[in-house]
Amino acid sequence: MNNQPDIVFIIWERNADDRRAPRRIVQATVFGSANPCRNLLDRNDRFSRAQRCLLENGFVREFQEVFGNFGVSVFVRRS
């Protein structure tokens, strides 16, 4: 039995010239598994779609910090 949590770190950005533009993934790092959301974690994918998938599949957003047009979000799913 695997007791290690699944962890997903996402760095995202928003277009500084258009505040209505969707946040886009700059980089995502996965420790463990991000299934079934792995295919939504590529560079330039929409952050909102990835976040929704993770939350609907047992992940909890444990941390989020925003730095102007950039942000970092951490999602954790415990077994």
C-alpha positions as CSV (number, residue, x, y, z in Angstrom):
1,M,0.0,0.0,0.0
2,N,1.4,3.4,-1.0
3,N,1.0,6.0,1.7
4,Q,2.8,8.7,-0.2
5,P,0.6,11.6,-1.3
6,D,0.3,12.8,-4.9
7,I,1.6,16.4,-5.2
8,V,1.2,18.7,-8.1
9,F,3.1,22.1,-8.2
10,I,1.9,24.5,-10.9
11,I,3.4,27.8,-11.9
12,W,1.0,29.9,-13.9
13,E,0.9,33.3,-15.5
14,R,-1.7,35.8,-16.9
15,N,-1.2,38.1,-19.8
16,A,-0.3,41.4,-18.2
17,D,-2.0,43.4,-21.1
18,D,-5.4,41.6,-20.7
19,R,-6.7,41.1,-17.2
20,R,-9.5,39.0,-18.6
21,A,-7.1,36.6,-20.2
22,P,-7.1,33.1,-18.7
23,R,-4.2,32.0,-16.6
24,R,-1.9,29.7,-18.5
25,I,0.4,27.0,-17.1
26,V,4.1,27.9,-17.3
27,Q,5.4,24.7,-15.6
28,A,3.9,21.8,-13.7
29,T,5.7,19.3,-11.7
30,V,4.1,16.1,-10.4
31,F,5.3,13.9,-7.6
32,G,3.4,10.6,-7.6
33,S,0.4,10.7,-10.0
34,A,-1.8,13.4,-11.4
35,N,-4.2,10.9,-13.2
36,P,-6.6,11.5,-14.7
37,C,-5.5,15.1,-15.1
38,R,-2.0,14.6,-16.4
39,N,-2.9,15.6,-20.0
40,L,-4.1,19.0,-18.7
41,L,-0.8,20.0,-17.1
42,D,1.3,21.0,-20.2
43,R,2.8,24.4,-20.9
44,N,0.2,26.9,-22.1
45,D,-2.7,24.8,-21.0
46,R,-5.4,26.7,-19.1
47,F,-4.9,26.7,-15.4
48,S,-8.6,26.7,-14.7
49,R,-9.2,23.4,-16.5
50,A,-6.3,21.7,-14.7
51,Q,-7.4,23.1,-11.3
52,R,-11.0,21.9,-11.9
53,C,-9.9,18.4,-12.9
54,L,-7.5,18.1,-9.9
55,L,-10.2,19.3,-7.4
56,E,-12.8,16.9,-8.9
57,N,-10.4,14.0,-8.6
58,G,-9.5,14.1,-4.9
59,F,-6.8,16.8,-4.8
60,V,-7.0,19.7,-2.3
61,R,-5.4,23.0,-3.0
62,E,-3.0,23.3,-0.1
63,F,-1.2,26.5,-1.1
64,Q,-1.5,29.4,-3.6
65,E,0.5,32.6,-3.8
66,V,0.1,35.3,-6.4
67,F,3.0,37.6,-7.5
68,G,1.4,40.1,-9.9
69,N,0.8,38.2,-13.1
70,F,2.4,35.0,-11.9
71,G,1.3,32.5,-9.3
72,V,2.2,29.2,-7.7
73,S,-0.4,26.6,-6.7
74,V,0.2,23.3,-4.9
75,F,-2.4,20.5,-4.9
76,V,-2.2,17.4,-2.7
77,R,-4.1,14.1,-2.9
78,R,-3.7,11.7,0.0
79,S,-4.3,8.0,-0.4
